[in-house]
């Protein structure tokens, strides 16, 4: 995969980056969105494909993008298709920071060192070329304004932006309400983007780890009277997923790297 095209994870992160503060909007859900964006990018590259609500590796050849290839190799090691909600809800420690470092290495952002409360070292990030962020935003604005079905890449980006809650960051207030609604509607224009966007929202709502209850057995009449229906214990799908995440209140706080002790 050449570097002539930005990947969807890169574009999602640039959309979330606040130029005024150097921090990212929706930091907790953004980690989930980046994991989902990797799946969409791998699907566009022909490496994976949806199989119902699961993701299957169809071509394990590396893409040439180290961050995507790490995800592809982990999917390959699973050996069988994995539910999108379980993959996205799995441990993704440091994925946002990994992509920020990656964008810095590619020259798309630069790091600005600082301190929080005069004590804790922090790092803020500023876009090196604001024209890139404007171009990404203009694609979304155009799709929202014209109602013309966007290309799959833009549709998937819109779906993920909605899923992680960037709508209120991109189109704030009452005046942005209709734009946020149209952003949500763009989910239907890309099946893979829609699949992962719904999986991101399911993880935030704790749906992916909800036990599935089997229907209660019907009671049968016997001898002198009816018997109680047998209680069926709810079963839980085992898919190697980490502890379920519950929705959290998103803070717009400073992203900080702890300094060496």
C-alpha positions, 0 to 999 in steps of 0.5 A: 500500500503506497503512501499516496493515499491516507488511510481511514484511521489517519483521517479519523484521527485528523478529524478528531484533532482539535487545532485550538487545543492540540488534543483529540475529541472523544478520546475513549471512543476514538480508540474503538473507532481507530480499531474499526477504521483499521478493519475498513481499511483492510477490507478496502485493501482486499485483505479481509471481508465481512462474513455476517457479523464476523470478519474473515481474513481472505488475503494475509499478504502484508499491506506495507503499512506497519499498523495495519499489518499488525492488525492483519496478523492478529486477525490471521492468528485467530484462525477463524472469523471473529465477530467485529464487536469482539475484535473492536472491544478487545484490548487496544492499549495505546492505539490512539498514541500509536497513530499520533506517533505514526502521523508525526513520523509521516509529517502530518502532525508535530508534537508540542511539549508542555506541562499540566499544572506545571508538573505533569509533562504533556504532549499536544499535537498540531496538524502540520498542513491544515489543508489536509484536515480541511480536505477531509472535512470538505468531503464530509461536508459535501456528502452531507450538503448535497445528499449525493452518495459518497465514495466508500472511503468517505462513507466509512469515515462518516459512519465511524465519525458518527459512531465515536461521537465526533458529530457534536465536535464537527457540527456543534449546537442546535445549528448543527443538528441537521448535519449530525443527523445526515452524518448518521444517515451516511452509514447506509452507503458502505456496508463494511463501514456500517458493520464496524460503526454499529460494532463500535456503538455496541461496544460502547453500550455493552451490547457485545458482552450481553449474554444470549438467553435461550428460550425457556423450555415449554412446560409439559403436563404430566400425571396429576398436574403441570410441571414448571418449565425448566429454567434455561441458564443464559449462555455466553459466547466465548470469543476471547473478548476482554472485559466488556466496556461500559459507556464512559463520560468523555472528557476533553482533557489534555492528552499527556505522556508521563515523563520518565521517573 
